[in-house]
Amino acid sequence: IFEAQSANFGKPKNIVAKMVEGKVKKFLSEVSLTEQDFVKDPGVKIKSLLDKNNAQVIQFKRFEVGEGIEVEETDFAAEVMSQIKKS
């Protein structure tokens, strides 16, 4: 997929190969746990943190940004009217 996308730019094959390599590395760093940034210190990769502490992953929990936050759904028009009535 990355090769087909990169070929559309009309670049030479050696440049396309480097573009594909960069895209694959970026993709793997996003989906591989050990290549992701540590949430408490984004400058540190999980792999280096594990190596530094002579540790290994035996279990993990997936979190998503904003997960668990409940958003109050209100009718915009009703909210505006309530603000007008207050003033």
Buried (B, 14 or more C-beta within 10 A) or exposed (E): EBEEEBEEEEEEEEEBEEBBEEBEEEEEEEEEEBBBEBEEEEEEBBBEBBEEEEEEEEEEEEEEEEEEEEEEEEEEEEEEEEEEEEE
